[in-house]
């Protein structure tokens, strides 16, 4: 998903750049993962409520 938005010329270059960014813990995919985990931790406080 995020590899398509990169500025490298070929898809293999984009994918390699995305893998390297994930290894370095940076880039859009890593940021999205961190945001998802942050939201999950924030919602743990409300998990005992029943609606």
mmCIF entry with sequence, helices, sheets and N, C-alpha, C, O atoms, coordinates in Angstrom:
data_MODEL
# 
_entry.id   MODEL 
# 
_entity.id                         1 
_entity.type                       polymer 
_entity.pdbx_number_of_molecules   1 
# 
_entity_poly.entity_id                      1 
_entity_poly.type                           'polypeptide(L)' 
_entity_poly.nstd_linkage                   no 
_entity_poly.nstd_monomer                   no 
_entity_poly.pdbx_seq_one_letter_code       
;(UNK)(UNK)(UNK)(UNK)(UNK)(UNK)(UNK)(UNK)(UNK)(UNK)(UNK)(UNK)(UNK)(UNK)(UNK)(UNK)
(UNK)(UNK)(UNK)(UNK)(UNK)(UNK)(UNK)(UNK)(UNK)(UNK)(UNK)(UNK)(UNK)(UNK)(UNK)(UNK)
(UNK)(UNK)(UNK)(UNK)(UNK)(UNK)(UNK)(UNK)(UNK)(UNK)(UNK)(UNK)(UNK)(UNK)(UNK)(UNK)
(UNK)(UNK)(UNK)
;
_entity_poly.pdbx_seq_one_letter_code_can   XXXXXXXXXXXXXXXXXXXXXXXXXXXXXXXXXXXXXXXXXXXXXXXXXXX 
_entity_poly.pdbx_strand_id                 A 
# 
loop_
_entity_poly_seq.entity_id 
_entity_poly_seq.num 
_entity_poly_seq.mon_id 
_entity_poly_seq.hetero 
1 1  UNK n 
1 2  UNK n 
1 3  UNK n 
1 4  UNK n 
1 5  UNK n 
1 6  UNK n 
1 7  UNK n 
1 8  UNK n 
1 9  UNK n 
1 10 UNK n 
1 11 UNK n 
1 12 UNK n 
1 13 UNK n 
1 14 UNK n 
1 15 UNK n 
1 16 UNK n 
1 17 UNK n 
1 18 UNK n 
1 19 UNK n 
1 20 UNK n 
1 21 UNK n 
1 22 UNK n 
1 23 UNK n 
1 24 UNK n 
1 25 UNK n 
1 26 UNK n 
1 27 UNK n 
1 28 UNK n 
1 29 UNK n 
1 30 UNK n 
1 31 UNK n 
1 32 UNK n 
1 33 UNK n 
1 34 UNK n 
1 35 UNK n 
1 36 UNK n 
1 37 UNK n 
1 38 UNK n 
1 39 UNK n 
1 40 UNK n 
1 41 UNK n 
1 42 UNK n 
1 43 UNK n 
1 44 UNK n 
1 45 UNK n 
1 46 UNK n 
1 47 UNK n 
1 48 UNK n 
1 49 UNK n 
1 50 UNK n 
1 51 UNK n 
# 
_struct_asym.id          A 
_struct_asym.entity_id   1 
# 
loop_
_struct_conf.conf_type_id 
_struct_conf.id 
_struct_conf.pdbx_PDB_helix_id 
_struct_conf.beg_label_comp_id 
_struct_conf.beg_label_asym_id 
_struct_conf.beg_label_seq_id 
_struct_conf.pdbx_beg_PDB_ins_code 
_struct_conf.end_label_comp_id 
_struct_conf.end_label_asym_id 
_struct_conf.end_label_seq_id 
_struct_conf.pdbx_end_PDB_ins_code 
_struct_conf.beg_auth_comp_id 
_struct_conf.beg_auth_asym_id 
_struct_conf.beg_auth_seq_id 
_struct_conf.end_auth_comp_id 
_struct_conf.end_auth_asym_id 
_struct_conf.end_auth_seq_id 
_struct_conf.pdbx_PDB_helix_class 
_struct_conf.details 
_struct_conf.pdbx_PDB_helix_length 
HELX_P HELX_P1 AA1 UNK A 3  ? UNK A 5  ? UNK A 3  UNK A 5  5 ? 3  
HELX_P HELX_P2 AA2 UNK A 11 ? UNK A 23 ? UNK A 11 UNK A 23 1 ? 13 
HELX_P HELX_P3 AA3 UNK A 28 ? UNK A 43 ? UNK A 28 UNK A 43 1 ? 16 
HELX_P HELX_P4 AA4 UNK A 44 ? UNK A 46 ? UNK A 44 UNK A 46 5 ? 3  
# 
_struct_conf_type.id          HELX_P 
_struct_conf_type.criteria    ? 
_struct_conf_type.reference   ? 
# 
loop_
_atom_site.group_PDB 
_atom_site.id 
_atom_site.type_symbol 
_atom_site.label_atom_id 
_atom_site.label_alt_id 
_atom_site.label_comp_id 
_atom_site.label_asym_id 
_atom_site.label_entity_id 
_atom_site.label_seq_id 
_atom_site.pdbx_PDB_ins_code 
_atom_site.Cartn_x 
_atom_site.Cartn_y 
_atom_site.Cartn_z 
_atom_site.occupancy 
_atom_site.B_iso_or_equiv 
_atom_site.pdbx_formal_charge 
_atom_site.auth_seq_id 
_atom_site.auth_comp_id 
_atom_site.auth_asym_id 
_atom_site.auth_atom_id 
_atom_site.pdbx_PDB_model_num 
ATOM 1   N N  . UNK A 1 1  ? 0.828   -1.188 0.000   1.00 0.00 ? 1  UNK A N  1 
ATOM 2   C CA . UNK A 1 1  ? 0.000   0.000  0.000   1.00 0.00 ? 1  UNK A CA 1 
ATOM 3   C C  . UNK A 1 1  ? 0.877   1.258  0.000   1.00 0.00 ? 1  UNK A C  1 
ATOM 4   O O  . UNK A 1 1  ? 0.703   2.136  -0.845  1.00 0.00 ? 1  UNK A O  1 
ATOM 5   N N  . UNK A 1 2  ? 1.802   1.343  0.933   1.00 0.00 ? 2  UNK A N  1 
ATOM 6   C CA . UNK A 1 2  ? 2.627   2.544  1.010   1.00 0.00 ? 2  UNK A CA 1 
ATOM 7   C C  . UNK A 1 2  ? 3.780   2.512  0.017   1.00 0.00 ? 2  UNK A C  1 
ATOM 8   O O  . UNK A 1 2  ? 4.341   3.556  -0.315  1.00 0.00 ? 2  UNK A O  1 
ATOM 9   N N  . UNK A 1 3  ? 4.139   1.323  -0.460  1.00 0.00 ? 3  UNK A N  1 
ATOM 10  C CA . UNK A 1 3  ? 5.233   1.231  -1.432  1.00 0.00 ? 3  UNK A CA 1 
ATOM 11  C C  . UNK A 1 3  ? 4.860   1.922  -2.739  1.00 0.00 ? 3  UNK A C  1 
ATOM 12  O O  . UNK A 1 3  ? 5.737   2.446  -3.426  1.00 0.00 ? 3  UNK A O  1 
ATOM 13  N N  . UNK A 1 4  ? 3.597   1.933  -3.088  1.00 0.00 ? 4  UNK A N  1 
ATOM 14  C CA . UNK A 1 4  ? 3.164   2.572  -4.335  1.00 0.00 ? 4  UNK A CA 1 
ATOM 15  C C  . UNK A 1 4  ? 3.346   4.081  -4.307  1.00 0.00 ? 4  UNK A C  1 
ATOM 16  O O  . UNK A 1 4  ? 3.487   4.704  -5.360  1.00 0.00 ? 4  UNK A O  1 
ATOM 17  N N  . UNK A 1 5  ? 3.346   4.672  -3.134  1.00 0.00 ? 5  UNK A N  1 
ATOM 18  C CA . UNK A 1 5  ? 3.459   6.125  -3.010  1.00 0.00 ? 5  UNK A CA 1 
ATOM 19  C C  . UNK A 1 5  ? 4.907   6.601  -2.933  1.00 0.00 ? 5  UNK A C  1 
ATOM 20  O O  . UNK A 1 5  ? 5.161   7.803  -2.854  1.00 0.00 ? 5  UNK A O  1 
ATOM 21  N N  . UNK A 1 6  ? 5.850   5.674  -2.955  1.00 0.00 ? 6  UNK A N  1 
ATOM 22  C CA . UNK A 1 6  ? 7.258   6.053  -2.864  1.00 0.00 ? 6  UNK A CA 1 
ATOM 23  C C  . UNK A 1 6  ? 7.745   6.621  -4.195  1.00 0.00 ? 6  UNK A C  1 
ATOM 24  O O  . UNK A 1 6  ? 7.088   6.457  -5.222  1.00 0.00 ? 6  UNK A O  1 
ATOM 25  N N  . UNK A 1 7  ? 8.890   7.284  -4.172  1.00 0.00 ? 7  UNK A N  1 
ATOM 26  C CA . UNK A 1 7  ? 9.386   7.995  -5.348  1.00 0.00 ? 7  UNK A CA 1 
ATOM 27  C C  . UNK A 1 7  ? 10.383  7.194  -6.181  1.00 0.00 ? 7  UNK A C  1 
ATOM 28  O O  . UNK A 1 7  ? 10.884  7.697  -7.187  1.00 0.00 ? 7  UNK A O  1 
ATOM 29  N N  . UNK A 1 8  ? 10.680  5.960  -5.781  1.00 0.00 ? 8  UNK A N  1 
ATOM 30  C CA . UNK A 1 8  ? 11.589  5.157  -6.596  1.00 0.00 ? 8  UNK A CA 1 
ATOM 31  C C  . UNK A 1 8  ? 10.920  4.826  -7.924  1.00 0.00 ? 8  UNK A C  1 
ATOM 32  O O  . UNK A 1 8  ? 9.696   4.882  -8.040  1.00 0.00 ? 8  UNK A O  1 
ATOM 33  N N  . UNK A 1 9  ? 11.722  4.481  -8.919  1.00 0.00 ? 9  UNK A N  1 
ATOM 34  C CA . UNK A 1 9  ? 11.194  4.315  -10.269 1.00 0.00 ? 9  UNK A CA 1 
ATOM 35  C C  . UNK A 1 9  ? 10.494  2.973  -10.480 1.00 0.00 ? 9  UNK A C  1 
ATOM 36  O O  . UNK A 1 9  ? 9.402   2.940  -11.047 1.00 0.00 ? 9  UNK A O  1 
ATOM 37  N N  . UNK A 1 10 ? 11.091  1.874  -10.040 1.00 0.00 ? 10 UNK A N  1 
ATOM 38  C CA . UNK A 1 10 ? 10.509  0.549  -10.276 1.00 0.00 ? 10 UNK A CA 1 
ATOM 39  C C  . UNK A 1 10 ? 9.821   0.044  -9.013  1.00 0.00 ? 10 UNK A C  1 
ATOM 40  O O  . UNK A 1 10 ? 10.102  0.511  -7.909  1.00 0.00 ? 10 UNK A O  1 
ATOM 41  N N  . UNK A 1 11 ? 8.926   -0.905 -9.190  1.00 0.00 ? 11 UNK A N  1 
ATOM 42  C CA . UNK A 1 11 ? 8.225   -1.465 -8.038  1.00 0.00 ? 11 UNK A CA 1 
ATOM 43  C C  . UNK A 1 11 ? 9.187   -2.225 -7.134  1.00 0.00 ? 11 UNK A C  1 
ATOM 44  O O  . UNK A 1 11 ? 9.031   -2.215 -5.913  1.00 0.00 ? 11 UNK A O  1 
ATOM 45  N N  . UNK A 1 12 ? 10.178  -2.881 -7.724  1.00 0.00 ? 12 UNK A N  1 
ATOM 46  C CA . UNK A 1 12 ? 11.158  -3.589 -6.896  1.00 0.00 ? 12 UNK A CA 1 
ATOM 47  C C  . UNK A 1 12 ? 11.957  -2.592 -6.053  1.00 0.00 ? 12 UNK A C  1 
ATOM 48  O O  . UNK A 1 12 ? 12.280  -2.873 -4.899  1.00 0.00 ? 12 UNK A O  1 
ATOM 49  N N  . UNK A 1 13 ? 12.270  -1.445 -6.620  1.00 0.00 ? 13 UNK A N  1 
ATOM 50  C CA . UNK A 1 13 ? 12.961  -0.406 -5.861  1.00 0.00 ? 13 UNK A CA 1 
ATOM 51  C C  . UNK A 1 13 ? 12.097  0.159  -4.753  1.00 0.00 ? 13 UNK A C  1 
ATOM 52  O O  . UNK A 1 13 ? 12.581  0.429  -3.654  1.00 0.00 ? 13 UNK A O  1 
ATOM 53  N N  . UNK A 1 14 ? 10.821  0.337  -5.042  1.00 0.00 ? 14 UNK A N  1 
ATOM 54  C CA . UNK A 1 14 ? 9.890   0.834  -4.029  1.00 0.00 ? 14 UNK A CA 1 
ATOM 55  C C  . UNK A 1 14 ? 9.750   -0.154 -2.880  1.00 0.00 ? 14 UNK A C  1 
ATOM 56  O O  . UNK A 1 14 ? 9.748   0.230  -1.710  1.00 0.00 ? 14 UNK A O  1 
ATOM 57  N N  . UNK A 1 15 ? 9.632   -1.438 -3.230  1.00 0.00 ? 15 UNK A N  1 
ATOM 58  C CA . UNK A 1 15 ? 9.490   -2.466 -2.202  1.00 0.00 ? 15 UNK A CA 1 
ATOM 59  C C  . UNK A 1 15 ? 10.756  -2.571 -1.362  1.00 0.00 ? 15 UNK A C  1 
ATOM 60  O O  . UNK A 1 15 ? 10.683  -2.709 -0.141  1.00 0.00 ? 15 UNK A O  1 
ATOM 61  N N  . UNK A 1 16 ? 11.911  -2.507 -2.007  1.00 0.00 ? 16 UNK A N  1 
ATOM 62  C CA . UNK A 1 16 ? 13.175  -2.551 -1.274  1.00 0.00 ? 16 UNK A CA 1 
ATOM 63  C C  . UNK A 1 16 ? 13.289  -1.354 -0.333  1.00 0.00 ? 16 UNK A C  1 
ATOM 64  O O  . UNK A 1 16 ? 13.742  -1.497 0.802   1.00 0.00 ? 16 UNK A O  1 
ATOM 65  N N  . UNK A 1 17 ? 12.887  -0.193 -0.795  1.00 0.00 ? 17 UNK A N  1 
ATOM 66  C CA . UNK A 1 17 ? 12.912  0.993  0.061   1.00 0.00 ? 17 UNK A CA 1 
ATOM 67  C C  . UNK A 1 17 ? 11.974  0.870  1.242   1.00 0.00 ? 17 UNK A C  1 
ATOM 68  O O  . UNK A 1 17 ? 12.296  1.313  2.344   1.00 0.00 ? 17 UNK A O  1 
ATOM 69  N N  . UNK A 1 18 ? 10.820  0.272  1.021   1.00 0.00 ? 18 UNK A N  1 
ATOM 70  C CA . UNK A 1 18 ? 9.856   0.097  2.106   1.00 0.00 ? 18 UNK A CA 1 
ATOM 71  C C  . UNK A 1 18 ? 10.369  -0.918 3.130   1.00 0.00 ? 18 UNK A C  1 
ATOM 72  O O  . UNK A 1 18 ? 10.180  -0.736 4.333   1.00 0.00 ? 18 UNK A O  1 
ATOM 73  N N  . UNK A 1 19 ? 11.013  -1.978 2.658   1.00 0.00 ? 19 UNK A N  1 
ATOM 74  C CA . UNK A 1 19 ? 11.585  -2.975 3.573   1.00 0.00 ? 19 UNK A CA 1 
ATOM 75  C C  . UNK A 1 19 ? 12.711  -2.358 4.393   1.00 0.00 ? 19 UNK A C  1 
ATOM 76  O O  . UNK A 1 19 ? 12.811  -2.606 5.595   1.00 0.00 ? 19 UNK A O  1 
ATOM 77  N N  . UNK A 1 20 ? 13.550  -1.564 3.760   1.00 0.00 ? 20 UNK A N  1 
ATOM 78  C CA . UNK A 1 20 ? 14.637  -0.902 4.491   1.00 0.00 ? 20 UNK A CA 1 
ATOM 79  C C  . UNK A 1 20 ? 14.092  0.103  5.506   1.00 0.00 ? 20 UNK A C  1 
ATOM 80  O O  . UNK A 1 20 ? 14.636  0.237  6.602   1.00 0.00 ? 20 UNK A O  1 
ATOM 81  N N  . UNK A 1 21 ? 13.028  0.802  5.145   1.00 0.00 ? 21 UNK A N  1 
ATOM 82  C CA . UNK A 1 21 ? 12.421  1.750  6.082   1.00 0.00 ? 21 UNK A CA 1 
ATOM 83  C C  . UNK A 1 21 ? 11.835  1.009  7.279   1.00 0.00 ? 21 UNK A C  1 
ATOM 84  O O  . UNK A 1 21 ? 11.934  1.487  8.409   1.00 0.00 ? 21 UNK A O  1 
ATOM 85  N N  . UNK A 1 22 ? 11.228  -0.149 7.045   1.00 0.00 ? 22 UNK A N  1 
ATOM 86  C CA . UNK A 1 22 ? 10.678  -0.935 8.149   1.00 0.00 ? 22 UNK A CA 1 
ATOM 87  C C  . UNK A 1 22 ? 11.796  -1.457 9.043   1.00 0.00 ? 22 UNK A C  1 
ATOM 88  O O  . UNK A 1 22 ? 11.646  -1.501 10.265  1.00 0.00 ? 22 UNK A O  1 
ATOM 89  N N  . UNK A 1 23 ? 12.907  -1.850 8.446   1.00 0.00 ? 23 UNK A N  1 
ATOM 90  C CA . UNK A 1 23 ? 14.053  -2.323 9.224   1.00 0.00 ? 23 UNK A CA 1 
ATOM 91  C C  . UNK A 1 23 ? 14.600  -1.214 10.118  1.00 0.00 ? 23 UNK A C  1 
ATOM 92  O O  . UNK A 1 23 ? 15.012  -1.465 11.251  1.00 0.00 ? 23 UNK A O  1 
ATOM 93  N N  . UNK A 1 24 ? 14.601  0.004  9.605   1.00 0.00 ? 24 UNK A N  1 
ATOM 94  C CA . UNK A 1 24 ? 15.102  1.154  10.362  1.00 0.00 ? 24 UNK A CA 1 
ATOM 95  C C  . UNK A 1 24 ? 14.041  1.748  11.284  1.00 0.00 ? 24 UNK A C  1 
ATOM 96  O O  . UNK A 1 24 ? 14.287  2.747  11.960  1.00 0.00 ? 24 UNK A O  1 
ATOM 97  N N  . UNK A 1 25 ? 12.863  1.133  11.308  1.00 0.00 ? 25 UNK A N  1 
ATOM 98  C CA . UNK A 1 25 ? 11.732  1.597  12.122  1.00 0.00 ? 25 UNK A CA 1 
ATOM 99  C C  . UNK A 1 25 ? 11.337  3.026  11.764  1.00 0.00 ? 25 UNK A C  1 
ATOM 100 O O  . UNK A 1 25 ? 11.202  3.884  12.636  1.00 0.00 ? 25 UNK A O  1 
ATOM 101 N N  . UNK A 1 26 ? 11.155  3.266  10.470  1.00 0.00 ? 26 UNK A N  1 
ATOM 102 C CA . UNK A 1 26 ? 10.684  4.566  9.994   1.00 0.00 ? 26 UNK A CA 1 
ATOM 103 C C  . UNK A 1 26 ? 9.822   4.319  8.771   1.00 0.00 ? 26 UNK A C  1 
ATOM 104 O O  . UNK A 1 26 ? 9.713   3.184  8.306   1.00 0.00 ? 26 UNK A O  1 
ATOM 105 N N  . UNK A 1 27 ? 9.220   5.348  8.255   1.00 0.00 ? 27 UNK A N  1 
ATOM 106 C CA . UNK A 1 27 ? 8.382   5.208  7.072   1.00 0.00 ? 27 UNK A CA 1 
ATOM 107 C C  . UNK A 1 27 ? 6.909   5.161  7.418   1.00 0.00 ? 27 UNK A C  1 
ATOM 108 O O  . UNK A 1 27 ? 6.526   5.089  8.586   1.00 0.00 ? 27 UNK A O  1 
ATOM 109 N N  . UNK A 1 28 ? 6.090   5.203  6.379   1.00 0.00 ? 28 UNK A N  1 
ATOM 110 C CA . UNK A 1 28 ? 4.642   5.300  6.553   1.00 0.00 ? 28 UNK A CA 1 
ATOM 111 C C  . UNK A 1 28 ? 4.045   4.028  7.136   1.00 0.00 ? 28 UNK A C  1 
ATOM 112 O O  . UNK A 1 28 ? 3.144   4.101  7.972   1.00 0.00 ? 28 UNK A O  1 
ATOM 113 N N  . UNK A 1 29 ? 4.525   2.867  6.714   1.00 0.00 ? 29 UNK A N  1 
ATOM 114 C CA . UNK A 1 29 ? 3.973   1.608  7.214   1.00 0.00 ? 29 UNK A CA 1 
ATOM 115 C C  . UNK A 1 29 ? 4.262   1.449  8.705   1.00 0.00 ? 29 UNK A C  1 
ATOM 116 O O  . UNK A 1 29 ? 3.398   1.005  9.461   1.00 0.00 ? 29 UNK A O  1 
ATOM 117 N N  . UNK A 1 30 ? 5.467   1.808  9.128   1.00 0.00 ? 30 UNK A N  1 
ATOM 118 C CA . UNK A 1 30 ? 5.809   1.703  10.549  1.00 0.00 ? 30 UNK A CA 1 
ATOM 119 C C  . UNK A 1 30 ? 4.988   2.694  11.369  1.00 0.00 ? 30 UNK A C  1 
ATOM 120 O O  . UNK A 1 30 ? 4.543   2.369  12.470  1.00 0.00 ? 30 UNK A O  1 
ATOM 121 N N  . UNK A 1 31 ? 4.787   3.896  10.841  1.00 0.00 ? 31 UNK A N  1 
ATOM 122 C CA . UNK A 1 31 ? 3.982   4.894  11.549  1.00 0.00 ? 31 UNK A CA 1 
ATOM 123 C C  . UNK A 1 31 ? 2.548   4.407  11.713  1.00 0.00 ? 31 UNK A C  1 
ATOM 124 O O  . UNK A 1 31 ? 1.941   4.606  12.765  1.00 0.00 ? 31 UNK A O  1 
ATOM 125 N N  . UNK A 1 32 ? 2.005   3.770  10.680  1.00 0.00 ? 32 UNK A N  1 
ATOM 126 C CA . UNK A 1 32 ? 0.637   3.259  10.759  1.00 0.00 ? 32 UNK A CA 1 
ATOM 127 C C  . UNK A 1 32 ? 0.531   2.151  11.805  1.00 0.00 ? 32 UNK A C  1 
ATOM 128 O O  . UNK A 1 32 ? -0.453  2.084  12.541  1.00 0.00 ? 32 UNK A O  1 
ATOM 129 N N  . UNK A 1 33 ? 1.544   1.281  11.873  1.00 0.00 ? 33 UNK A N  1 
ATOM 130 C CA . UNK A 1 33 ? 1.549   0.217  12.870  1.00 0.00 ? 33 UNK A CA 1 
ATOM 131 C C  . UNK A 1 33 ? 1.602   0.805  14.280  1.00 0.00 ? 33 UNK A C  1 
ATOM 132 O O  . UNK A 1 33 ? 0.874   0.359  15.167  1.00 0.00 ? 33 UNK A O  1 
ATOM 133 N N  . UNK A 1 34 ? 2.452   1.793  14.485  1.00 0.00 ? 34 UNK A N  1 
ATOM 134 C CA . UNK A 1 34 ? 2.557   2.430  15.793  1.00 0.00 ? 34 UNK A CA 1 
ATOM 135 C C  . UNK A 1 34 ? 1.245   3.109  16.181  1.00 0.00 ? 34 UNK A C  1 
ATOM 136 O O  . UNK A 1 34 ? 0.823   3.017  17.334  1.00 0.00 ? 34 UNK A O  1 
ATOM 137 N N  . UNK A 1 35 ? 0.597   3.785  15.242  1.00 0.00 ? 35 UNK A N  1 
ATOM 138 C CA . UNK A 1 35 ? -0.683  4.433  15.524  1.00 0.00 ? 35 UNK A CA 1 
ATOM 139 C C  . UNK A 1 35 ? -1.748  3.408  15.899  1.00 0.00 ? 35 UNK A C  1 
ATOM 140 O O  . UNK A 1 35 ? -2.549  3.646  16.803  1.00 0.00 ? 35 UNK A O  1 
ATOM 141 N N  . UNK A 1 36 ? -1.761  2.268  15.208  1.00 0.00 ? 36 UNK A N  1 
ATOM 142 C CA . UNK A 1 36 ? -2.729  1.214  15.509  1.00 0.00 ? 36 UNK A CA 1 
ATOM 143 C C  . UNK A 1 36 ? -2.507  0.669  16.913  1.00 0.00 ? 36 UNK A C  1 
ATOM 144 O O  . UNK A 1 36 ? -3.466  0.474  17.659  1.00 0.00 ? 36 UNK A O  1 
ATOM 145 N N  . UNK A 1 37 ? -1.255  0.422  17.280  1.00 0.00 ? 37 UNK A N  1 
ATOM 146 C CA . UNK A 1 37 ? -0.954  -0.090 18.614  1.00 0.00 ? 37 UNK A CA 1 
ATOM 147 C C  . UNK A 1 37 ? -1.284  0.944  19.686  1.00 0.00 ? 37 UNK A C  1 
ATOM 148 O O  . UNK A 1 37 ? -1.762  0.592  20.764  1.00 0.00 ? 37 UNK A O  1 
ATOM 149 N N  . UNK A 1 38 ? -1.032  2.210  19.394  1.00 0.00 ? 38 UNK A N  1 
ATOM 150 C CA . UNK A 1 38 ? -1.343  3.273  20.350  1.00 0.00 ? 38 UNK A CA 1 
ATOM 151 C C  . UNK A 1 38 ? -2.849  3.358  20.600  1.00 0.00 ? 38 UNK A C  1 
ATOM 152 O O  . UNK A 1 38 ? -3.284  3.531  21.738  1.00 0.00 ? 38 UNK A O  1 
ATOM 153 N N  . UNK A 1 39 ? -3.643  3.237  19.533  1.00 0.00 ? 39 UNK A N  1 
ATOM 154 C CA . UNK A 1 39 ? -5.099  3.262  19.686  1.00 0.00 ? 39 UNK A CA 1 
ATOM 155 C C  . UNK A 1 39 ? -5.593  2.039  20.455  1.00 0.00 ? 39 UNK A C  1 
ATOM 156 O O  . UNK A 1 39 ? -6.519  2.150  21.258  1.00 0.00 ? 39 UNK A O  1 
ATOM 157 N N  . UNK A 1 40 ? -4.991  0.880  20.222  1.00 0.00 ? 40 UNK A N  1 
ATOM 158 C CA . UNK A 1 40 ? -5.382  -0.332 20.945  1.00 0.00 ? 40 UNK A CA 1 
ATOM 159 C C  . UNK A 1 40 ? -5.096  -0.180 22.433  1.00 0.00 ? 40 UNK A C  1 
ATOM 160 O O  . UNK A 1 40 ? -5.913  -0.573 23.266  1.00 0.00 ? 40 UNK A O  1 
ATOM 161 N N  . UNK A 1 41 ? -3.947  0.384  22.771  1.00 0.00 ? 41 UNK A N  1 
ATOM 162 C CA . UNK A 1 41 ? -3.626  0.606  24.181  1.00 0.00 ? 41 UNK A CA 1 
ATOM 163 C C  . UNK A 1 41 ? -4.590  1.600  24.811  1.00 0.00 ? 41 UNK A C  1 
ATOM 164 O O  . UNK A 1 41 ? -4.980  1.435  25.967  1.00 0.00 ? 41 UNK A O  1 
ATOM 165 N N  . UNK A 1 42 ? -4.977  2.624  24.073  1.00 0.00 ? 42 UNK A N  1 
ATOM 166 C CA . UNK A 1 42 ? -5.907  3.619  24.602  1.00 0.00 ? 42 UNK A CA 1 
ATOM 167 C C  . UNK A 1 42 ? -7.290  3.016  24.820  1.00 0.00 ? 42 UNK A C  1 
ATOM 168 O O  . UNK A 1 42 ? -7.991  3.399  25.757  1.00 0.00 ? 42 UNK A O  1 
ATOM 169 N N  . UNK A 1 43 ? -7.688  2.082  23.967  1.00 0.00 ? 43 UNK A N  1 
ATOM 170 C CA . UNK A 1 43 ? -9.017  1.489  24.083  1.00 0.00 ? 43 UNK A CA 1 
ATOM 171 C C  . UNK A 1 43 ? -9.086  0.351  25.088  1.00 0.00 ? 43 UNK A C  1 
ATOM 172 O O  . UNK A 1 43 ? -10.180 -0.133 25.381  1.00 0.00 ? 43 UNK A O  1 
ATOM 173 N N  . UNK A 1 44 ? -7.956  -0.091 25.625  1.00 0.00 ? 44 UNK A N  1 
ATOM 174 C CA . UNK A 1 44 ? -7.969  -1.151 26.635  1.00 0.00 ? 44 UNK A CA 1 
ATOM 175 C C  . UNK A 1 44 ? -8.726  -0.716 27.883  1.00 0.00 ? 44 UNK A C  1 
ATOM 176 O O  . UNK A 1 44 ? -9.342  -1.541 28.557  1.00 0.00 ? 44 UNK A O  1 
ATOM 177 N N  . UNK A 1 45 ? -8.683  0.564  28.188  1.00 0.00 ? 45 UNK A N  1 
ATOM 178 C CA . UNK A 1 45 ? -9.332  1.068  29.394  1.00 0.00 ? 45 UNK A CA 1 
ATOM 179 C C  . UNK A 1 45 ? -10.843 0.894  29.336  1.00 0.00 ? 45 UNK A C  1 
ATOM 180 O O  . UNK A 1 45 ? -11.493 0.820  30.379  1.00 0.00 ? 45 UNK A O  1 
ATOM 181 N N  . UNK A 1 46 ? -11.408 0.829  28.146  1.00 0.00 ? 46 UNK A N  1 
ATOM 182 C CA . UNK A 1 46 ? -12.853 0.742  27.999  1.00 0.00 ? 46 UNK A CA 1 
ATOM 183 C C  . UNK A 1 46 ? -13.334 -0.660 27.666  1.00 0.00 ? 46 UNK A C  1 
ATOM 184 O O  . UNK A 1 46 ? -14.511 -0.842 27.353  1.00 0.00 ? 46 UNK A O  1 
ATOM 185 N N  . UNK A 1 47 ? -12.465 -1.648 27.726  1.00 0.00 ? 47 UNK A N  1 
ATOM 186 C CA . UNK A 1 47 ? -12.838 -2.993 27.276  1.00 0.00 ? 47 UNK A CA 1 
ATOM 187 C C  . UNK A 1 47 ? -13.786 -3.699 28.241  1.00 0.00 ? 47 UNK A C  1 
ATOM 188 O O  . UNK A 1 47 ? -14.458 -4.650 27.841  1.00 0.00 ? 47 UNK A O  1 
ATOM 189 N N  . UNK A 1 48 ? -13.860 -3.269 29.484  1.00 0.00 ? 48 UNK A N  1 
ATOM 190 C CA . UNK A 1 48 ? -14.719 -3.961 30.442  1.00 0.00 ? 48 UNK A CA 1 
ATOM 191 C C  . UNK A 1 48 ? -16.169 -3.483 30.387  1.00 0.00 ? 48 UNK A C  1 
ATOM 192 O O  . UNK A 1 48 ? -17.040 -4.105 30.996  1.00 0.00 ? 48 UNK A O  1 
ATOM 193 N N  . UNK A 1 49 ? -16.443 -2.404 29.679  1.00 0.00 ? 49 UNK A N  1 
ATOM 194 C CA . UNK A 1 49 ? -17.818 -1.926 29.551  1.00 0.00 ? 49 UNK A CA 1 
ATOM 195 C C  . UNK A 1 49 ? -18.598 -2.788 28.576  1.00 0.00 ? 49 UNK A C  1 
ATOM 196 O O  . UNK A 1 49 ? -18.051 -3.275 27.587  1.00 0.00 ? 49 UNK A O  1 
ATOM 197 N N  . UNK A 1 50 ? -19.882 -2.972 28.861  1.00 0.00 ? 50 UNK A N  1 
ATOM 198 C CA . UNK A 1 50 ? -20.756 -3.682 27.933  1.00 0.00 ? 50 UNK A CA 1 
ATOM 199 C C  . UNK A 1 50 ? -21.819 -2.711 27.456  1.00 0.00 ? 50 UNK A C  1 
ATOM 200 O O  . UNK A 1 50 ? -22.362 -1.931 28.239  1.00 0.00 ? 50 UNK A O  1 
ATOM 201 N N  . UNK A 1 51 ? -22.103 -2.763 26.196  1.00 0.00 ? 51 UNK A N  1 
ATOM 202 C CA . UNK A 1 51 ? -23.089 -1.840 25.629  1.00 0.00 ? 51 UNK A CA 1 
ATOM 203 C C  . UNK A 1 51 ? -24.311 -2.588 25.188  1.00 0.00 ? 51 UNK A C  1 
ATOM 204 O O  . UNK A 1 51 ? -25.257 -1.983 24.683  1.00 0.00 ? 51 UNK A O  1 
# 
